[in-house]
Amino acid sequence: MSITHSKVSAVPDGGDSTKVQPSDWNHDHVIADGYALLRVATKTLNNDDIIHLPTAPFEIVPATETNNYVGTPAQIPVPILTVISLHIVQPYTAQAGHVLYVGLDQFGDVFMSGADQSNTIDGAGDSVIFIMPGIDIVGNRLESRAYPEIPDGGVHDNGLYLLMQNSSMDLSDGDPGNTMKVTVIYAEVPL
């Protein structure tokens, strides 16, 4: 994992190595053990992206490795909180009990968190969905659950994707004005 400043200095180093140089500013920073870098990724899905979510997961955090089901990634993005803002002009037709997931790997081999969305895309209007990993809302209480195991050779890549379980069928209906804004707060965790 590399952490640098967003602005890179083009000024050449001076002759006195006892002073802080421009290259020091540009160099990778050292992060002490015990810390994970938190990041925020925001993507907006259009109507076509939403319709195809059940068969074409949407990339939220690009993969940094392609493992192709061999070994394990050097690091993975672990979602801490996902916030989804829906603007539905015309509802979609979906199978009963469709579920939105945030998962590792473009084929959804590891679901990290999910939320039952049976009523959110079936009706017009605006709504907000919160997805937290390891937590289910059961009645009026929160229950914790374990993350799935990531076995050796168990993932294609280490990207983070939005997926929808809908009996492997795309959604129908909808409207070109429909949007889904997805914001994921995630940690880059070295394995």
C-alpha positions in Angstrom: 0.0 0.0 0.0 1.4 3.4 -1.0 0.4 6.7 0.5 1.7 9.9 -1.1 0.6 13.6 -1.4 -1.9 14.3 -4.1 0.4 17.2 -5.4 3.8 16.2 -6.7 6.6 18.7 -6.6 8.7 19.2 -9.8 11.3 21.3 -7.9 14.7 19.5 -8.0 16.5 18.6 -4.7 19.0 21.0 -3.4 22.6 20.2 -2.3 22.0 20.1 1.4 20.8 16.6 2.4 20.3 17.7 6.0 17.2 19.7 4.9 13.9 18.4 3.7 13.9 18.0 0.0 11.2 18.2 -2.7 11.7 14.4 -3.3 10.9 13.8 0.4 7.5 15.4 -0.2 7.0 13.1 -3.2 8.2 9.9 -1.6 5.9 7.2 -0.2 5.0 7.8 3.5 5.5 5.2 6.2 2.4 3.9 8.0 2.9 2.2 11.3 1.6 -1.4 11.8 -1.9 -1.6 13.1 -3.5 1.0 10.8 -5.7 0.4 7.8 -6.2 3.2 5.2 -9.9 4.2 5.0 -11.1 5.4 1.6 -14.4 6.6 0.1 -15.6 5.6 -3.4 -18.7 7.1 -5.0 -20.3 5.9 -8.2 -23.6 6.7 -9.9 -25.5 4.0 -11.8 -27.9 4.9 -14.6 -31.0 3.1 -15.5 -29.2 0.6 -17.8 -26.6 -0.2 -15.0 -29.4 -0.8 -12.5 -31.4 -3.1 -14.9 -28.4 -5.3 -15.5 -27.2 -5.5 -11.8 -28.3 -9.1 -11.4 -26.2 -10.3 -14.3 -23.4 -7.6 -14.5 -22.0 -6.5 -11.1 -21.1 -2.8 -11.0 -17.5 -1.9 -10.2 -17.2 0.4 -7.2 -13.5 -0.1 -6.3 -11.3 -1.2 -9.2 -9.3 -4.4 -8.7 -5.5 -4.0 -8.1 -4.8 -7.7 -8.7 -6.3 -10.3 -11.0 -5.9 -13.6 -9.2 -7.9 -15.7 -11.6 -8.7 -18.2 -8.8 -5.1 -18.8 -7.9 -3.8 -17.9 -4.4 -5.1 -15.0 -2.4 -4.8 -11.2 -3.0 -2.1 -9.2 -1.2 -4.8 -6.8 0.0 -8.6 -6.5 -0.2 -11.0 -3.6 0.1 -13.3 -4.3 3.1 -16.5 -2.3 3.1 -17.3 -0.5 6.4 -20.5 1.2 5.4 -22.3 1.5 2.1 -24.9 4.2 1.5 -27.2 3.9 -1.6 -29.3 6.8 -2.7 -32.1 5.8 -5.1 -34.0 8.1 -7.4 -36.8 6.1 -9.0 -39.0 7.8 -11.6 -40.5 4.6 -12.8 -40.3 1.4 -10.7 -38.6 -1.8 -11.9 -40.1 -5.3 -12.0 -38.0 -7.7 -10.0 -38.3 -11.2 -8.5 -39.6 -11.3 -5.0 -36.9 -10.9 -2.3 -34.2 -9.3 -4.4 -31.1 -8.4 -2.4 -28.3 -5.9 -3.0 -24.8 -6.9 -2.0 -21.4 -5.3 -1.8 -19.0 -8.1 -2.7 -15.4 -8.9 -3.4 -14.6 -10.0 -7.0 -16.4 -9.1 -10.2 -18.2 -12.5 -10.2 -19.5 -12.0 -6.7 -17.7 -15.0 -5.2 -17.6 -13.4 -1.8 -20.6 -11.4 -0.6 -19.3 -9.1 2.2 -22.6 -7.3 3.1 -26.1 -7.3 1.8 -29.5 -5.8 2.3 -33.0 -7.0 1.3 -34.4 -4.4 -1.0 -37.9 -5.9 -1.8 -39.6 -2.6 -1.5 -37.1 0.0 -2.6 -36.9 -0.4 -6.4 -40.5 -1.7 -6.8 -41.9 1.8 -6.1 -41.3 5.3 -7.4 -39.7 8.0 -5.3 -36.4 8.7 -3.4 -35.0 6.4 -0.7 -31.7 5.7 1.1 -30.3 2.3 1.9 -27.6 1.6 4.4 -25.6 -1.6 4.1 -23.2 -2.6 7.0 -21.1 -5.7 6.8 -21.8 -8.4 9.4 -25.1 -7.0 10.5 -28.6 -8.0 9.8 -31.7 -6.1 10.9 -34.1 -8.6 12.3 -37.3 -7.1 13.5 -36.2 -4.1 15.6 -32.8 -5.4 16.5 -29.4 -5.7 15.0 -27.8 -9.2 14.8 -24.2 -9.8 13.9 -23.1 -12.5 11.5 -19.7 -13.8 10.3 -18.0 -12.8 7.1 -17.7 -15.5 4.5 -14.4 -17.3 4.3 -12.1 -16.4 1.4 -10.4 -19.7 0.6 -7.1 -19.9 -1.2 -7.9 -19.6 -4.9 -11.4 -18.4 -4.1 -11.6 -15.1 -5.9 -11.0 -13.9 -9.4 -9.8 -10.4 -8.4 -9.8 -8.0 -5.4 -12.1 -5.3 -6.6 -15.3 -4.3 -4.8 -18.6 -4.6 -6.6 -22.3 -3.9 -6.2 -24.4 -7.0 -7.1 -28.0 -7.9 -7.0 -29.5 -11.3 -6.4 -32.6 -11.6 -8.6 -32.9 -15.2 -9.7 -30.1 -14.5 -12.2 -32.6 -12.4 -14.3 -32.2 -8.7 -15.3 -34.8 -6.3 -14.0 -37.4 -5.0 -16.4 -39.3 -1.7 -16.8 -37.6 1.3 -15.1 -37.0 4.7 -16.6 -34.0 6.6 -18.2 -34.3 9.1 -15.3 -33.7 6.4 -12.6 -30.4 6.7 -10.7 -28.6 4.9 -7.9 -25.7 6.7 -6.2 -23.5 4.4 -4.3 -21.0 5.6 -1.6 -18.7 3.0 0.0 -16.4 3.7 3.0 -13.9 0.9 2.9 -10.5 -0.1 4.4 -7.6 -1.4 2.4 -6.6 -4.5 4.4 -3.3 -6.3 3.7 -3.6 -10.1 3.9 
